[in-house]
């Protein structure tokens, strides 16, 4: 694949900083229609983050609650403070700051990571690498329960996992030079915050890391990690070609199994609790045209490679588009990140997460977020 910085070179002179940050997040996957619509929405990624209520955001209290609906907010006007050393509540999402307007204050710094708790507290995370002068965006991910945060420390050039309640941090035993982040980087962490998997499109292999005992296992270059078991066995990585996708389950002892799915795809779920089922966003194409979402999830067995079926989502709005998948909410429901489209653009001030039953296609709303593109707990990016 074309390395990310080659593509960024063509847009660096004309795109605002927030665009570069978002392009760094998505990288080469923008060649599909849905990813192109995401790019159109990205110019207001952070500009749609919050409406100020007192000193913070409206709380994300539970399923279906709207954290906040912004009306022309500007990120430098959102009150934030440095991430406390401990006693931080579960996170609702993370985002990067932007300074796209001409009237921004001189001290506005774009591309800096921020996190927002479920109760609306907004914190800066200066220790996490954000957007660099080479248009490199440091990777960051949140565990499904929102209680741990994984990020790249530029000062130490190592990955870290931080338990937000205790403040305890686990540090990877190996350094990853920043230059290895110059191509698209994928980061995934286990639900319990112990194991971390990262890969990139750069020349070196990625790693599966036990952050407690320091054990490392190589992961193949260019494969995207989508799932890591709590004990690190297995880590699931995926790769794709024009007509098929491959899924490989890797353990510290070596490859467990690999299967091929006879359909192109880049947006996968984590591994289901049964240890073998996964899902991907369904896509079709006409002739040599672009792949287009068909409103389904493809459910498949990683042991046999067999497709269990294409399940049509039941109950989503007519103008809804499935953007990403995530962790499993239970044995039959997977997290589905949905945006609203007008046919050309994705609405940039609202993202909804549903639980979708992979047997019936029925959906139930689990959260609404005031942002069109952010890091959400458990969602595979």
C-alpha positions, 0 to 999 in steps of 0.5 A, a space after each residue: 500500500 502507499 505509505 501515508 506520508 506520501 498521500 499527506 504530502 499532496 494535501 498538506 499545503 491546503 488542509 487545516 490541521 484537523 484534516 491532517 489529524 483525521 487523515 492520519 487516523 484513517 490513512 489509506 483506507 479512505 479509498 472506499 466510499 464510506 471512508 471518503 464520506 468520513 473525510 468530508 466530515 472530518 473538517 469539523 471533527 472537534 468543532 462538534 465536540 461539546 456544548 458548554 454547560 457550566 464548566 463541562 459537558 452534559 453527562 453521558 448517563 446511559 443508553 440513548 442519552 445525548 452527551 451534548 449537541 454543539 452549536 458552533 463551539 470552538 475547541 479552544 473554548 472548551 474548558 479542560 485541565 491536565 489528566 489527573 494522576 489518578 481517580 479519573 472516571 471511565 471515559 466516554 471518548 477521546 479526540 484531538 484539538 483543532 485550530 482551523 479558524 482565522 480568529 484562533 488565539 495564538 496559543 491554540 495548539 492543534 492535534 493534541 489529545 483530549 479525553 472526556 469522561 462519562 460525566 463530562 470532565 474534559 482532560 488534556 493528555 499531553 503525555 500522549 503523542 498527538 499530531 506532529 509537524 510531519 502529520 503523524 498522529 500518535 495512536 490512542 485507544 480506550 478499553 471497552 469499559 472506558 477504564 484504561 487508556 493506551 497511547 504512545 509516549 513521545 518522550 520515552 518512545 514507548 507504548 503505555 497503558 494507563 489505569 485511570 482510576 489508580 493512575 498506574 501505568 504499564 510501559 512496553 519493554 521495547 522502544 518504537 521510534 517515532 519514524 515507525 509511526 510515519 505510516 498508518 499505525 494500528 493499536 488495540 488493547 485487551 479488555 483488561 488493559 494488560 496486553 497491547 497489539 500494534 502494527 503499521 505499514 512501515 517496514 518492521 513487524 508489529 508486536 503483541 506485548 504482555 505489558 506486565 511481564 514484558 513478553 513480546 510476540 511478533 505480528 506481521 507488518 501491514 496486518 491490522 489488530 482487531 482483538 486481543 484476549 485478556 490473556 493475550 491468546 489469541 491476538 486477531 489480525 486482519 489483512 485484505 485484498 481486492 476480492 478477499 480478506 484474511 484473518 489470522 489468530 496469533 498466540 505467544 506460541 505462534 500462529 494458531 490458525 488463518 482463514 480466508 473470507 471471500 469478500 473484501 473488507 477493512 472494517 471488522 469486529 473483535 473476536 466474539 466470546 465463543 473464540 471463533 465468530 467475527 463480523 465485518 461490514 458488508 460491501 459489494 461492487 459493480 464491475 471495477 467500481 468502488 466497494 459500497 456498503 450494502 447495509 449488512 454485517 457478514 458473520 463468519 467462522 474464523 476456524 473454518 473460514 465459512 460465512 455464516 450469512 449476511 445479516 441486514 440491520 433491522 431498525 436503523 434510520 434509513 439514512 444511517 451508514 455503518 462506519 465501524 464495528 467494535 467489541 461484543 456486548 454479549 454472545 450475540 450482539 456486537 457494537 456498531 458505530 453508525 453515522 447519518 449520511 445525506 448520500 455524500 457526507 456523514 453528519 459531523 456532529 453526532 455519532 450513535 453506537 448500537 448493539 446489533 444482534 448478528 442472528 436477527 439483525 435487530 439493533 438497540 441504541 447504546 449511546 449517542 456522542 456529540 462527535 462525528 469522528 473520535 476514539 470510542 471505547 472498544 471500537 476498532 479503528 
